[in-house]
Amino acid sequence: MLEAIDLTKSYNGTPALKALNLKVNSGEIFCLLGQNGAGKTTTINLFLGFLAPTSGEARIASINVQQQPLETKKHLAYIPETVMLYPNLTGLENLEYFATLSGKTYSVAELSDLLLQAGLEKEAHTKRVSTYSKGMRQKVGIAIALAKDAKALLLDEPTSGLDPKASFEFSERLKTLANKGVAVLMATHDLFRAKEIGSRLGIMKHGELVTVLNADDIAHADLEKLYLDFMRD
């Protein structure tokens, strides 16, 4: 569902991402780990079409992102560190608006059900988003992905700033999406959460994917040690 082929991005001759080769299959949660500047966000932005690659390709559902950006966005949902919603609209109204943008039409009852599936409590549906916590906004983001029927989900530090309960709830929703066949690519600093929910874990350093691990094959402590070993110059 998501594929990078020798994907490279340079700024004034300085590489931010070096010949990345990566595949994320339907139903898989792939977590990208690494320090700031490792290339995680650059990778996400290349898949989103926010950046043009210097060379190589980013593909979504076998479609080249740079060549057919609008077509690839039909398959895609994006949840950044802070979900951008309209603060003066309710959660329900935001969901309706973004669903309409993607060409989907739902009744109020159907929209409410999508918010419930995303974990947003009923009484919050008709409250203005300006009153929402970060965790509540993230749940609206998941509801938007559900409404769009996205086949791939890109996330950039989605659990940053969430309390442990909200982070756990968000992670459980990601697992539910993956179980429905959504391909998830998540950039994160959270080693614990990545180990808990990831199918595979990739560690990035200086724009390179230096190793890929099956999450089930490594313990939390060993992952932390391996990560810190790679971060040493």
N, C-alpha and C positions, 0 to 999 in steps of 0.2 A: 504493500500500500504506500509506503514511503521509501524512497531510494535516493541515495547520494552516490554519484559516479564521478570519482576524481574531483570532487567539488572543492573549489579553491576560491578564496577571496583575499585580495591584497589591497592595501591602501598606500599609494605612493611607493610601491615596490616592497612594502613591508607586509608579510603574510599574516592575516588574521585566522585563516583556515587553510590547511595544507592537504590537498588531494584526499579529501574524506571519502571513504567508501563505506556505505552503511545501508542496511535494509531493515525496515520495521514491518513485520507482518501483521495482518488483521488479527485482532485479539491479543496483541502483545503490548506490554508496557516496557518501553526502553528508556532508561534513565541515564542522562548525560551528567557526569560528575566532573568537577574541576574548579580551580580557582577563578576569580575574576580575570578576564582576559584570555581564558583558555580556549575560547572559540565556541562555547555553548550557545550563547545568544546569537552570534553570527550564523550558526547553523540553523537555528529556528527562523531567523529573519530571511535567510535564503529560501527556505521551504515556503515561507509566507509570500515571497516575492517582494518583500520590502527592500531587498538588496539584489543587485545583479551580480552573478558570479564572474570572477575574473576568467575562470575556465571551469570545465566540467559541467555537470548537470544535477539539478534537483528535480525529482519526479514524484508526482502524487497520482496514484492509480495509473501508473505507466505514462502519464502525461507530463511533458516538459514544462516546468513552472514558468520559465522565462518566455517560452514560445506561446503558451496558452494560459496566461495568468488567471483570467476570469473563469475558464473552465475548471482549473484545479481548485479554485476557491469554493466551487459547488460541493466538493467532497470534504471540506476542511472546516474545522472550528479552532479558535485560538483563545486561550485563557492566559493573560499576562499576570505579572505579580499583583497588579491592581486592575481589576476588571472595570473598564470604562463604561459606565451607564449614565443615563440622564437622571440627575438627582431629584428633579421636580416631578418625575413620573414615578408611578408605583412599580413594584417588581413585575406585576402582571402586565402593565402597560409597556414596560421595557421589553419584556419577552415578546409581546404581540408585535411591537415595532420591528425587532430584529428578525423575528420569524417571517414577517411580511417582506423584509428586504431580501430574504433568501428564497422568496417565491412560495412560501407556505402559508396556508390559512387555517386557523384553528378557532373553535368556539371558546368562550370564556371558561367553560368547564374543562375543556381539553388543555388550555393553557395552565389552569390551576393544577390539573393533574400532573403536568410536566414539572411544575415547580415542586410539587409534593415528591415526585420521583427523585428530584435533585436534592431533597432534604430540607426544603424551605417550609417552615411551619405555616399552616393555613392563615393564621391571623396576620402574618407579615405580607401576604400577597397584595393587599390593597394599601399598604403603607408606602410612603415616599422612600425612594432609595437613599435619600439624604440621611435617613434615620438608621440605615443598615450598618451592621458591623462588616469588617472585611470578609469574614467567613460567609455571611449572608450574600454578599455580592458575588463571591465565588460560586455559590450555589445557583444564582441566577445565570452565571456563565455556563454552568453544566446544563441547566435547563435549555439555554440557547442552543447548545450542541445537540441536545436531544431533539429539539424542535426542528433543527436544520437537518436532522438525520445524517449527521456528519459521519464519514467513514474513517476520518483521521483527525486526531486531536493533538495540537501543539500547545505546550505549556512552558512558561518561563518563570521559574521560581514561584509556583503557585501557592506554596505553603509558607512562604516567608512572612513572618509577622503574625501567623495564626497561633492561637494557644493550642496546647496538646489535644484537647477535645475536638476543636474545629479542624485541626490538621488530620486527626484520625477519621473524622466524618468525611472530609473531602477525599481522603485516600480510598475510603470504602466506595464512594461514588465512582471513582476512577476504575476500580476493580469491576464494578457493575457494567460500566461502559465497555471495558475490555471483554468481559464475558459475553457481551452482545456483538462482538466482532470488530469493535473500533480499534484501530491502531493508534497507540499513544506514544508520543515522543516528549519527554519531560526533561528540561534542564533544571538542575537543582543543586544546592549545597548540602542538602539534608541527607547524609549517609544513612541514617537510621530509617527514614521514611522510604528512601530508594530501595533499601534491602527488603523492607516489609512488602512493598507493592510491585517492585520491578520484576519483569521476566528476565531481562538482561540489563547489565550495568556496563556503561562505557566510561572510562576515565580519560579526560582530555587534558593536554598540557601544551602550551605554546602553539595552539592551533592544530595539534595532531591528536588523533584518537590512538592512545598508546596501548590500551588493552581493553578487551571485552570479556565479561564474566557472566556466567549463568548465576542468577541470584541464589538459587537453591544450593549451589556448590560451595558457597563461602559463608562463614559465620560473621556476625557483626564485628567482632574484635579483629578478625583477620582482614576484613574489608577496610577497616579504619587503618590498620597497620600498612596494608598494601597501598592505600591512598596516600598516606603520609610519606611512604618510601618514594612513591612516584613524584611527589611534590618537591622533594629535595633536589636541588640542582647538582 
